[in-house]
Amino acid sequence: MQAATTTAPSLHVLVRREDIDPARLAGRVVVVIDVLFASSTIVHALGAGAATVYPARDDDDARAAAAARPGGVVAGEYMARTLPGHAPATPLALARHVVAGGELVYLTTNGTRAIAACAGAAAVYVGALGNAAALARHVVSRHPGQPVLLLCAGSLGRFSLEDFIGAGHLARALRAAGDFAPSDAALAAEFASLGIAPAEALAASRVGRLLAGAGLQTEIAHAASCDTCEVVPVLRDGVLVRAGA
């Protein structure tokens, strides 16, 4: 008798949130990556004690979410500038405003919008360089045999180097933890991540240069740290919580 053959689940990378096809999300595990800074900030905020993070789609959505969460922290940025009346949107600065067990409403130019666009997926996670290894182990354990899509948020419809490097680092972590069939885009991200140190890539990227010009070098260096935490943010009922919580 011939042994049955098994097909490894696919592993794919999209380089902009605008490339998402909602009709193709069913049955897929999606990991949203916005290294500078939305996904890095969400991971750090949950690690700092926030109970939930609401990823707002736009200004109106953020205001409505804030009104429904009196006492919650509201943070946001547009084009790397903190929105008036909001807490700062970068990982280290926002962590100082996080209340243990509290709620956070978070709005960013690209990352939170990318998360909101993936609501039709089988599961939605948030990935950064800092939690890549922990996230990969969780996805392989919790979603065996399911295809995985790594979604780079990009920047206003443009390719972002830092997200692509983050996707490559996560793709390598996933393939170290389980069996996947990578697409050419996933392989390209892996190769790119092998060719440069994350800190160097983030600093050299267009967004990294923009943020460095705003004095955020320490935040960039923090976001470049790989596999430093065990926080795995997952989208449940429209809010991000720590997986296992």
VEXDORO-879927 format. One record per residue: residue number from 1; x, y, z of N, C-alpha, C, O in turn. Coordinates in steps of 0.001 Angstrom, whole numbers. Atoms other than C-alpha are relative to their C-alpha. Last residue first. Layout:
<kolke NUM <X Y Z> <X Y Z> <X Y Z> <X Y Z>>;
...
***
This chain:
<kolke 245 <570 -762 -1112> <-5043 35028 28771> <-1471 -305 151> <-2127 242 1037>>;
<kolke 244 <-100 762 -1238> <-3577 32252 26645> <-582 723 1188> <-752 133 2255>>;
<kolke 243 <433 1375 207> <-2919 34561 23733> <238 -785 1286> <1301 -694 1900>>;
<kolke 242 <-1083 977 -12> <-2455 38071 25103> <-579 -1384 -210> <-1517 -1775 484>>;
<kolke 241 <-310 454 -1353> <-5317 40309 24054> <1193 -945 -91> <1567 -1374 -1182>>;
<kolke 240 <-1209 813 -130> <-6122 42345 20956> <255 -303 1467> <237 587 2317>>;
<kolke 239 <-1078 -587 -775> <-9675 43585 20556> <1168 -979 91> <993 -2194 0>>;
<kolke 238 <-341 -1354 411> <-12362 42977 17917> <1082 684 820> <1450 1818 515>>;
<kolke 237 <1166 -884 -123> <-13966 39942 19513> <377 1464 -229> <-126 2362 446>>;
<kolke 236 <1196 696 -473> <-10567 38290 19888> <-1121 1013 194> <-984 1982 942>>;
<kolke 235 <1228 -774 120> <-7471 39401 17964> <-1188 -861 409> <-1455 -1899 -197>>;
<kolke 234 <968 631 890> <-4310 37701 19229> <-1271 837 8> <-1647 1393 1040>>;
<kolke 233 <1309 -656 97> <-1210 39302 20756> <-885 -700 -1028> <-452 -988 -2144>>;
<kolke 232 <600 343 1288> <1612 36833 21569> <-1383 651 -64> <-2340 99 480>>;
<kolke 231 <1353 -514 186> <3887 38121 24350> <-495 -318 -1418> <169 -6 -2407>>;
<kolke 230 <898 1124 234> <6899 35878 24979> <-1437 441 -259> <-2340 -395 -290>>;
<kolke 229 <1173 114 -859> <9600 38535 24778> <-905 -1136 -451> <-789 -1635 -1570>>;
<kolke 228 <-264 -427 -1367> <13149 39152 23527> <-1196 -162 927> <-1057 22 2136>>;
<kolke 227 <304 1143 -870> <13087 37294 20239> <286 293 1462> <932 -494 2154>>;
<kolke 226 <669 1224 453> <14805 40027 18212> <-210 -996 1137> <675 -1222 1962>>;
<kolke 225 <-417 1123 -843> <15630 43587 19264> <-822 -1239 -332> <-2052 -1187 -343>>;
<kolke 224 <-904 883 744> <15068 45961 16323> <448 -1214 805> <1070 -2120 250>>;
<kolke 223 <791 783 951> <11996 47598 17923> <855 -998 -776> <333 -1983 -1298>>;
<kolke 222 <832 949 -753> <14156 48698 20861> <-784 -904 -947> <-856 -2115 -736>>;
<kolke 221 <-887 1047 -507> <16743 50246 18540> <-778 -1044 783> <-498 -2238 679>>;
<kolke 220 <-371 836 1150> <13992 52159 16739> <884 -1153 454> <676 -2294 43>>;
<kolke 219 <1169 830 324> <12583 53444 20043> <308 -933 -1173> <-122 -2086 -1174>>;
<kolke 218 <96 1011 -1058> <16034 54652 21087> <-1179 -932 -251> <-1083 -2137 -20>>;
<kolke 217 <-1019 1030 192> <16511 56425 17738> <-93 -1113 1046> <99 -2283 718>>;
<kolke 216 <485 1273 -531> <13192 58287 18051> <1007 -1139 -160> <609 -2293 -320>>;
<kolke 215 <-633 276 -1276> <14480 61860 17707> <-359 -1337 626> <-235 -1502 1839>>;
<kolke 214 <893 -482 -1057> <12049 62951 14978> <544 -330 1387> <-153 -152 2386>>;
<kolke 213 <32 -1451 96> <14802 62645 12363> <-901 637 1036> <-756 1813 1369>>;
<kolke 212 <-1245 -463 -621> <15261 59078 13567> <69 1520 -36> <568 2143 901>>;
<kolke 211 <185 53 -1446> <11601 58515 12739> <1255 444 743> <1167 1090 1788>>;
<kolke 210 <996 -1003 -376> <12013 59670 9141> <-149 61 1524> <-193 1143 2108>>;
<kolke 209 <-665 -1308 111> <15221 57668 8736> <-945 1132 416> <-534 2092 1067>>;
<kolke 208 <-978 -124 -1073> <13485 54555 10055> <711 1340 -26> <929 1947 1022>>;
<kolke 207 <742 -336 -1216> <10523 55124 7739> <958 171 1176> <778 1062 2006>>;
<kolke 206 <569 -1346 147> <12841 55264 4725> <-736 421 1263> <-551 1537 1751>>;
<kolke 205 <1267 -79 719> <14809 52238 5908> <-519 1430 -76> <-130 2285 719>>;
<kolke 204 <-201 -403 1390> <18476 52503 6882> <-1302 212 -753> <-1312 881 -1786>>;
<kolke 203 <-586 -1337 53> <17902 52509 10653> <124 512 -1432> <0 1711 -1680>>;
<kolke 202 <977 -966 -486> <15520 49572 10453> <536 1422 -101> <-185 2339 -494>>;
<kolke 201 <1083 -123 972> <17876 47553 8255> <-1008 1059 431> <-1445 1871 -385>>;
<kolke 200 <-519 -714 1163> <20895 48228 10469> <-1101 232 -1029> <-1197 1308 -1618>>;
<kolke 199 <-214 -1392 -401> <19018 47256 13623> <494 839 -1174> <96 1993 -1332>>;
<kolke 198 <1252 -761 -95> <17718 44106 11916> <205 1472 355> <-436 2343 -234>>;
<kolke 197 <426 -27 -1397> <21235 42949 10920> <-1274 842 105> <-1365 1893 -530>>;
<kolke 196 <-277 -1250 -705> <21443 42406 7162> <-465 -126 1450> <-1450 -812 1725>>;
<kolke 195 <-1080 -779 591> <21497 39600 4603> <384 1252 758> <1319 1949 365>>;
<kolke 194 <-1295 619 -262> <19552 36956 6472> <1163 896 -423> <2297 711 18>>;
<kolke 193 <-281 -101 -1431> <16446 39117 6652> <1337 -621 372> <1929 -264 1391>>;
<kolke 192 <-282 -1394 -354> <16475 39641 2895> <387 115 1468> <1302 860 1817>>;
<kolke 191 <-1335 -329 517> <16763 35902 2243> <396 1426 381> <1544 1687 739>>;
<kolke 190 <-1017 729 -775> <13804 35202 4519> <1403 393 -443> <2262 707 380>>;
<kolke 189 <-83 -666 -1299> <11711 37935 2882> <1041 -681 884> <1804 -8 1577>>;
<kolke 188 <-703 -1270 212> <12519 36527 -561> <157 764 1314> <1203 1361 1571>>;
<kolke 187 <-1429 288 118> <11550 33051 648> <807 1286 -199> <1894 1438 358>>;
<kolke 186 <-484 359 -1333> <8179 34340 1841> <1493 -299 -32> <2228 98 872>>;
<kolke 185 <-26 -1228 -792> <7597 36092 -1492> <505 -273 1411> <1260 528 1963>>;
<kolke 184 <-1202 -756 366> <8612 32958 -3372> <100 1291 803> <1197 1721 1158>>;
<kolke 183 <106 -593 1335> <5961 31071 -1421> <1309 709 -329> <2172 869 534>>;
<kolke 182 <-88 -1452 188> <6973 28975 1559> <-208 404 -1453> <257 -270 -2372>>;
<kolke 181 <-416 -147 1387> <5638 25425 2038> <55 1491 -316> <-983 2096 -585>>;
<kolke 180 <764 -893 867> <5529 25017 5799> <560 -47 -1410> <1733 -352 -1622>>;
<kolke 179 <-182 318 1419> <6635 22404 8349> <-914 890 -832> <-2136 818 -697>>;
<kolke 178 <940 911 648> <7023 23617 11914> <298 -157 -1471> <1284 373 -1983>>;
<kolke 177 <917 612 -964> <9124 25485 14498> <-922 -1036 -624> <-1421 -1913 81>>;
<kolke 176 <-799 721 -994> <12153 26321 12341> <-900 -758 968> <-515 -1799 1500>>;
<kolke 175 <-508 1205 659> <9829 27161 9439> <947 -784 901> <1154 -1979 690>>;
<kolke 174 <1094 946 252> <7885 29544 11651> <527 -1297 -618> <102 -2387 -237>>;
<kolke 173 <400 568 -1287> <11035 31229 12953> <-1110 -1026 -177> <-1102 -2069 478>>;
<kolke 172 <-1042 950 -403> <12371 31683 9421> <-348 -661 1329> <-91 -1849 1523>>;
<kolke 171 <97 1161 885> <9083 33240 8346> <1042 -1049 361> <751 -2245 355>>;
<kolke 170 <1097 841 -471> <9175 35504 11408> <-177 -1238 -868> <-479 -2314 -352>>;
<kolke 169 <-412 567 -1288> <12615 36872 10538> <-1082 -933 532> <-779 -2005 1055>>;
<kolke 168 <-1015 1022 240> <11557 37315 6929> <456 -668 1274> <634 -1885 1314>>;
<kolke 167 <672 1174 563> <8354 39112 7901> <996 -1121 -257> <687 -2291 -29>>;
<kolke 166 <749 652 -1068> <10330 41467 10139> <-712 -1247 -483> <-730 -2262 213>>;
<kolke 165 <-1015 663 -822> <12745 42208 7295> <-677 -728 1167> <-302 -1851 1504>>;
<kolke 164 <-451 1156 774> <9758 42939 5056> <1074 -778 752> <1085 -2008 726>>;
<kolke 163 <1030 1031 -123> <8255 45199 7725> <416 -1270 -740> <163 -2379 -269>>;
<kolke 162 <-21 534 -1365> <11507 47171 8022> <-1060 -1083 211> <-820 -2043 944>>;
<kolke 161 <-1098 930 -234> <11860 47533 4248> <-90 -637 1383> <95 -1845 1523>>;
<kolke 160 <-836 -455 -1103> <8456 49143 3767> <1047 -1061 318> <710 -2205 622>>;
<kolke 159 <-827 1037 -621> <6661 48796 423> <849 604 1106> <1399 1694 947>>;
<kolke 158 <-1351 268 488> <4288 51657 -312> <652 -1141 780> <341 -1380 1946>>;
<kolke 157 <20 671 1288> <524 51968 8> <1355 -338 -571> <1446 -866 -1680>>;
<kolke 156 <839 -762 937> <607 54517 2793> <68 -567 -1416> <232 164 -2392>>;
<kolke 155 <90 -1416 -373> <3486 52727 4516> <-758 775 -1064> <-206 1136 -2103>>;
<kolke 154 <-460 -964 989> <3589 48946 4528> <-190 1422 500> <-492 1645 1672>>;
<kolke 153 <916 -1134 88> <1417 46878 6864> <403 961 -1115> <-457 1565 -1757>>;
<kolke 152 <-742 -1219 -305> <3352 43699 6116> <-955 1186 -168> <-1619 1312 -1197>>;
<kolke 151 <409 -1235 652> <951 40775 6194> <844 1162 498> <754 1554 1661>>;
<kolke 150 <-678 -1089 -698> <2368 37338 6961> <-289 1282 -766> <125 1439 -1914>>;
<kolke 149 <-284 -1183 803> <-136 34757 5749> <647 1047 891> <77 1443 1908>>;
<kolke 148 <-341 -1218 -731> <-201 31300 7306> <347 1106 -990> <1107 899 -1936>>;
<kolke 147 <-877 -938 719> <-1906 28212 5913> <186 1285 786> <-720 1734 1488>>;
<kolke 146 <688 -1137 609> <-3354 25826 8513> <987 909 -725> <2104 1123 -252>>;
<kolke 145 <537 267 1332> <-1867 22374 9111> <-691 1163 -667> <-1137 1033 -1806>>;
<kolke 144 <-724 962 848> <-1421 22809 12851> <-697 -201 -1346> <-1913 -381 -1411>>;
<kolke 143 <639 65 1318> <-3007 26002 14206> <715 -985 -922> <1134 -605 -2015>>;
<kolke 142 <1451 -259 -53> <-2380 26136 17966> <-695 -214 -1330> <-1889 -514 -1351>>;
<kolke 141 <688 837 -974> <1066 24529 18172> <-1516 127 -87> <-2234 -868 1>>;
<kolke 140 <-204 1404 382> <2520 25975 14968> <-756 -927 943> <-1327 -1925 503>>;
<kolke 139 <757 266 1227> <999 29384 15697> <123 -1464 -403> <-872 -2092 -764>>;
<kolke 138 <1432 -8 -289> <2244 29406 19293> <-812 -370 -1236> <-1718 -1199 -1161>>;
<kolke 137 <323 1209 -775> <5792 28378 18421> <-1499 -91 261> <-2081 -1172 168>>;
<kolke 136 <-135 1159 890> <5970 31036 15699> <-356 -1293 738> <-1080 -2134 204>>;
<kolke 135 <1157 28 888> <4621 33715 18047> <52 -1216 -911> <-967 -1876 -1115>>;
<kolke 134 <1149 412 -806> <7220 32911 20705> <-1252 -117 -863> <-2033 -1056 -707>>;
<kolke 133 <-178 1400 -376> <10046 33054 18150> <-1197 -516 783> <-1683 -1615 518>>;
<kolke 132 <79 913 1140> <8810 36287 16546> <90 -1471 409> <-732 -2277 -28>>;
<kolke 131 <775 1176 -415> <8061 38220 19753> <-47 -1095 -1063> <-872 -2004 -974>>;
<kolke 130 <-178 406 -1385> <10699 40954 19569> <-721 -1258 400> <-254 -1974 1286>>;
<kolke 129 <-1284 690 -158> <10892 41189 15794> <139 -560 1414> <700 -1638 1608>>;
<kolke 128 <-1099 -974 11> <7205 41982 15673> <1298 -785 83> <1281 -2004 255>>;
<kolke 127 <-1382 455 -70> <4033 40020 15029> <984 1142 -79> <767 2131 -780>>;
<kolke 126 <-877 -1142 240> <370 40695 15741> <1435 -454 231> <1770 -996 1284>>;
<kolke 125 <-1019 -248 -1012> <-2029 37786 15394> <788 1245 -381> <729 1714 -1518>>;
<kolke 124 <-829 -1167 299> <-5278 37254 13501> <937 239 1176> <499 379 2318>>;
<kolke 123 <-620 -564 -1197> <-7083 33912 13401> <884 1144 -439> <1477 1102 -1517>>;
<kolke 122 <260 1001 -1033> <-9400 32211 10888> <566 449 1337> <-22 172 2382>>;
<kolke 121 <-924 1143 -38> <-9297 35397 8830> <-391 -975 1106> <-1165 -641 2004>>;
<kolke 120 <618 1209 545> <-12317 37658 8264> <884 -1229 18> <461 -2291 -437>>;
<kolke 119 <953 590 -935> <-11087 40386 10631> <-620 -1296 -512> <-1106 -2097 287>>;
<kolke 118 <-176 1453 12> <-8037 41046 8482> <-1025 -740 840> <-840 -1917 1148>>;
<kolke 117 <329 532 1323> <-8726 44664 7493> <14 -1527 -45> <-429 -2118 -1030>>;
<kolke 116 <1439 -65 198> <-8836 45752 11160> <-422 -618 -1333> <-1526 -1150 -1441>>;
<kolke 115 <623 988 -885> <-5267 44550 11637> <-1501 -41 -226> <-2086 -1117 -350>>;
<kolke 114 <-275 1325 559> <-4079 46498 8589> <-642 -1090 844> <-1203 -2043 304>>;
<kolke 113 <905 164 1137> <-5799 49648 9853> <201 -1369 -662> <-757 -1991 -1120>>;
<kolke 112 <1306 365 -543> <-4031 49236 13164> <-1030 -164 -1111> <-1961 -959 -990>>;
<kolke 111 <91 1287 -673> <-686 49064 11378> <-1365 -367 513> <-1833 -1476 255>>;
<kolke 110 <74 1210 818> <-888 51833 8778> <-359 -1269 792> <-1219 -2041 368>>;
<kolke 109 <148 -272 1425> <-1253 55388 10065> <-257 -1270 -801> <-1083 -1271 -1714>>;
<kolke 108 <-1226 -353 704> <-1806 54410 13663> <-273 145 -1486> <-1330 -239 -1986>>;
<kolke 107 <204 -338 1408> <-4705 54280 16122> <1322 398 -619> <2025 1255 -84>>;
<kolke 106 <-1244 -295 710> <-4677 52607 19545> <-293 217 -1481> <-933 -616 -2123>>;
<kolke 105 <495 -247 1363> <-7388 52398 22184> <1174 543 -785> <1809 1513 -372>>;
<kolke 104 <-713 -941 862> <-5889 50877 25337> <-710 69 -1342> <-985 -960 -1960>>;
<kolke 103 <316 91 1417> <-7719 49181 28184> <741 1088 -765> <959 2190 -260>>;
<kolke 102 <828 -1005 651> <-6403 48649 31687> <-201 -252 -1481> <343 -1196 -2055>>;
<kolke 101 <1372 472 90> <-5170 45610 33613> <-933 947 -724> <-2137 696 -786>>;
<kolke 100 <96 1454 -136> <-1985 47422 34564> <-1467 -426 35> <-2252 59 849>>;
<kolke 99 <466 350 -1335> <-2311 51010 33353> <-152 -1516 65> <-791 -2113 -802>>;
<kolke 98 <837 1191 -123> <-236 51898 30307> <-339 -258 1459> <528 -206 2331>>;
<kolke 97 <1394 -415 -194> <1048 55477 30180> <-927 -1191 237> <-2078 -1007 632>>;
<kolke 96 <61 -808 -1221> <4755 54676 30655> <-1413 470 310> <-1689 907 1428>>;
<kolke 95 <-10 902 -1163> <4417 51866 28110> <-88 770 1304> <-599 248 2294>>;
<kolke 94 <1367 370 -350> <3450 54491 25526> <-45 -880 1240> <-987 -792 2028>>;
<kolke 93 <712 -1170 -513> <6929 56032 25518> <-1413 -363 436> <-1867 96 1484>>;
<kolke 92 <-524 -365 -1311> <8735 52696 25214> <-770 1166 604> <-1069 1160 1798>>;
<kolke 91 <-2 1029 -1052> <6612 51265 22402> <423 482 1379> <-329 320 2340>>;
<kolke 90 <-1197 837 139> <5737 54317 20269> <166 -909 1214> <-355 -593 2284>>;
<kolke 89 <331 1284 615> <2205 55751 19986> <1196 -927 -156> <1077 -1960 -814>>;
<kolke 88 <-928 333 1081> <2459 58696 22364> <-219 -1427 -483> <-644 -2295 281>>;
<kolke 87 <-1280 446 -528> <-711 59359 24407> <919 -340 -1173> <433 -610 -2271>>;
<kolke 86 <-241 1435 -98> <-3428 61253 22581> <1336 -269 695> <2240 567 682>>;
<kolke 85 <814 565 -1059> <-4787 64792 22999> <186 -1485 211> <-512 -2080 1033>>;
<kolke 84 <316 -889 -1120> <-3411 65903 19650> <-914 -675 1019> <-1913 -1296 656>>;
<kolke 83 <1232 -742 231> <-2218 62954 17518> <-336 854 1216> <-106 423 2346>>;
<kolke 82 <1035 322 -979> <1419 61996 18012> <-1228 860 -241> <-1124 2075 -406>>;
<kolke 81 <260 -1074 -959> <3368 62545 14794> <-1131 -410 933> <-2176 -882 486>>;
<kolke 80 <-1027 -39 -1040> <4928 59633 12888> <-179 1140 994> <711 1384 1809>>;
<kolke 79 <-1250 -411 632> <2737 60178 9797> <1074 299 1041> <1797 1290 941>>;
<kolke 78 <164 -57 1443> <-386 59952 11930> <1270 574 -583> <1700 1669 -219>>;
<kolke 77 <-917 -806 803> <-148 58843 15509> <-477 16 -1442> <-1183 -884 -1898>>;
<kolke 76 <92 5 1449> <-2349 57477 18232> <1030 884 -661> <1569 1815 -63>>;
<kolke 75 <-1287 -348 598> <-2844 56624 21847> <-133 -29 -1511> <-874 -839 -2067>>;
<kolke 74 <142 -171 1446> <-6016 56532 23938> <1335 480 -554> <1854 1510 -125>>;
<kolke 73 <-1035 -847 602> <-5726 55147 27465> <-224 38 -1505> <-463 -997 -2127>>;
<kolke 72 <-1018 653 818> <-8924 53778 29006> <1005 1011 -547> <725 2208 -608>>;
<kolke 71 <-1155 355 -820> <-10737 55536 31831> <1091 -709 -763> <2191 -903 -245>>;
<kolke 70 <-404 -1104 -878> <-14025 55496 29992> <1119 -440 937> <1056 -1501 1558>>;
<kolke 69 <-991 477 -968> <-13982 52690 27419> <457 1151 897> <1626 1533 860>>;
<kolke 68 <508 1237 -596> <-17057 53092 25206> <922 -557 1074> <590 -1540 1737>>;
<kolke 67 <1205 -334 -747> <-16155 56720 24505> <-581 -1217 702> <-1189 -1096 1766>>;
<kolke 66 <-406 -686 -1229> <-12641 55618 23544> <-1216 343 853> <-1166 226 2077>>;
<kolke 65 <-579 997 -895> <-13997 53085 21046> <415 622 1324> <257 9 2380>>;
<kolke 64 <1097 835 -496> <-16255 55715 19471> <513 -1039 991> <-123 -1301 2012>>;
<kolke 63 <808 -792 -928> <-13372 58178 19213> <-1128 -828 592> <-1399 -744 1790>>;
<kolke 62 <-761 -191 -1241> <-11054 55546 17720> <-804 793 1018> <-791 468 2205>>;
<kolke 61 <2 1273 -712> <-13654 54506 15138> <729 132 1338> <283 -412 2348>>;
<kolke 60 <1346 184 -536> <-14177 58110 14114> <-89 -1277 816> <-705 -1303 1882>>;
<kolke 59 <240 -927 -1104> <-10423 58656 13756> <-1366 -220 645> <-1477 -260 1870>>;
<kolke 58 <-131 -1409 390> <-9832 55552 11657> <-333 863 1208> <-568 354 2304>>;
<kolke 57 <-84 -88 1464> <-9646 51745 11796> <256 1430 -473> <953 1653 -1463>>;
<kolke 56 <995 -834 672> <-8894 51512 15506> <248 79 -1503> <1390 78 -1963>>;
<kolke 55 <-661 -575 1188> <-6950 48587 16951> <-1007 777 -845> <-1822 182 -1550>>;
<kolke 54 <972 -113 1088> <-8416 48106 20472> <685 639 -1199> <1110 1791 -1116>>;
<kolke 53 <-345 -1086 922> <-5700 46904 22836> <-1030 -15 -1119> <-1173 -1011 -1827>>;
<kolke 52 <503 39 1364> <-6692 44827 25846> <538 1189 -783> <842 2242 -224>>;
<kolke 51 <825 1197 139> <-5376 43920 29292> <-487 -171 -1434> <-566 -1290 -1942>>;
<kolke 50 <1312 -287 569> <-2476 46385 29285> <-779 -1305 -168> <-217 -2323 -574>>;
<kolke 49 <1131 173 -896> <281 45160 31593> <-1364 353 -540> <-2365 98 129>>;
<kolke 48 <-91 -962 -1095> <3629 46184 30145> <-1218 -43 914> <-1255 646 1934>>;
<kolke 47 <-1025 461 -924> <3726 43027 28005> <134 901 1211> <523 444 2286>>;
<kolke 46 <571 1165 -677> <435 44037 26442> <1001 -580 1000> <620 -1043 2075>>;
<kolke 45 <1068 -471 -880> <1917 47462 25695> <-656 -1158 748> <-928 -1042 1943>>;
<kolke 44 <-587 -572 -1202> <5169 45964 24344> <-1079 459 985> <-916 304 2195>>;
<kolke 43 <-675 1053 -769> <3432 43667 21867> <517 552 1322> <347 -72 2369>>;
<kolke 42 <1058 857 -543> <1115 46466 20764> <602 -1120 843> <121 -1404 1940>>;
<kolke 41 <643 -686 -1117> <4046 48860 20371> <-1065 -869 653> <-1151 -929 1879>>;
<kolke 40 <-962 -27 -1103> <6103 46498 18210> <-621 632 1242> <-382 177 2361>>;
<kolke 39 <-33 1342 -573> <3034 45865 16055> <988 -89 1155> <732 -789 2134>>;
<kolke 38 <1265 479 -572> <2354 49572 15577> <112 -1385 636> <-285 -1565 1787>>;
<kolke 37 <-216 669 -1276> <5900 50919 15293> <-1212 -810 457> <-1153 -1401 1535>>;
<kolke 36 <-187 -1390 -450> <7947 50838 13186> <-1312 768 -154> <-1492 1407 -1190>>;
<kolke 35 <-1113 -46 -943> <7739 47003 12981> <203 1397 583> <520 1534 1764>>;
<kolke 34 <-297 -1427 206> <4297 46871 11405> <1083 345 1018> <798 830 2113>>;
<kolke 33 <-1331 -471 -387> <3616 43150 10965> <147 1470 -367> <48 1845 -1535>>;
<kolke 32 <-215 -1367 476> <166 41569 10866> <1301 523 588> <1557 403 1786>>;
<kolke 31 <-850 -727 -951> <86 37780 11251> <285 1372 -604> <875 1473 -1680>>;
<kolke 30 <-662 -1217 461> <-2801 36079 9467> <810 598 1143> <331 711 2272>>;
<kolke 29 <-524 -697 -1170> <-3913 32484 9995> <795 1189 -515> <1716 1022 -1314>>;
<kolke 28 <-1405 -370 -117> <-5928 31415 6995> <301 634 1359> <-529 1332 1942>>;
<kolke 27 <-843 1168 -213> <-9190 29476 6858> <1471 312 161> <2264 -593 417>>;
<kolke 26 <641 1096 -731> <-11123 32370 5346> <944 -1197 97> <1524 -1625 -901>>;
<kolke 25 <-486 92 -1366> <-8780 35170 4262> <-555 -1202 762> <66 -1667 1718>>;
<kolke 24 <-965 1092 -104> <-9183 34791 507> <529 -190 1423> <1486 -934 1633>>;
<kolke 23 <632 1253 404> <-12390 36834 76> <938 -1196 170> <481 -2339 160>>;
<kolke 22 <817 558 -1084> <-10863 39674 2106> <-614 -1350 -338> <-834 -2171 552>>;
<kolke 21 <1259 364 660> <-8171 40182 -567> <-877 -654 1064> <-644 -1812 1412>>;
<kolke 20 <874 989 -618> <-5321 42029 1179> <-1246 -210 -861> <-1876 749 -1308>>;
<kolke 19 <37 1205 832> <-2973 43879 -1186> <-891 -1091 579> <-1048 -2145 -38>>;
<kolke 18 <901 -203 1126> <-3711 47288 380> <-130 -1240 -883> <-1050 -1321 -1697>>;
<kolke 17 <1356 336 -441> <-2105 46074 3604> <-1003 148 -1136> <-2040 -516 -1138>>;
<kolke 16 <781 -1199 -322> <1212 46081 1787> <-1384 -432 461> <-1915 -1439 -6>>;
<kolke 15 <-866 -1102 -417> <4076 43548 1389> <-746 1302 297> <-128 2277 723>>;
<kolke 14 <481 -1151 766> <2093 40330 1351> <723 1233 524> <919 1377 1731>>;
<kolke 13 <-209 -1366 -476> <3994 37268 2552> <-655 973 -980> <-470 872 -2193>>;
<kolke 12 <-80 -1051 1020> <3055 33602 2161> <195 1359 668> <-135 1539 1840>>;
<kolke 11 <-495 -1161 -746> <3448 30365 4090> <262 1100 -1017> <1122 957 -1886>>;
<kolke 10 <-720 -1084 656> <1463 27453 2691> <413 1078 1000> <-223 1281 2034>>;
<kolke 9 <791 -1219 210> <546 24369 4658> <852 1115 -585> <2065 1167 -381>>;
<kolke 8 <-245 -1008 -1018> <2684 21269 4084> <-861 1233 -275> <-1081 1592 -1432>>;
<kolke 7 <-443 -1264 575> <1106 18641 1895> <169 1014 1115> <-746 1237 1908>>;
<kolke 6 <530 -1176 -672> <851 15126 3175> <598 1243 -636> <1759 1255 -1047>>;
<kolke 5 <-890 -1158 1> <1290 12002 1124> <-685 1166 701> <-1902 1332 612>>;
<kolke 4 <665 -1256 335> <-475 8787 1980> <995 1155 84> <1839 1211 979>>;
<kolke 3 <229 -898 -1131> <1768 5758 1994> <-657 1284 -480> <-334 1808 -1546>>;
<kolke 2 <-778 -1226 84> <1326 3404 -935> <-345 927 1163> <-1518 1147 1467>>;
<kolke 1 <852 -1193 0> <0 0 0> <888 1244 0> <1852 1337 759>>;
***
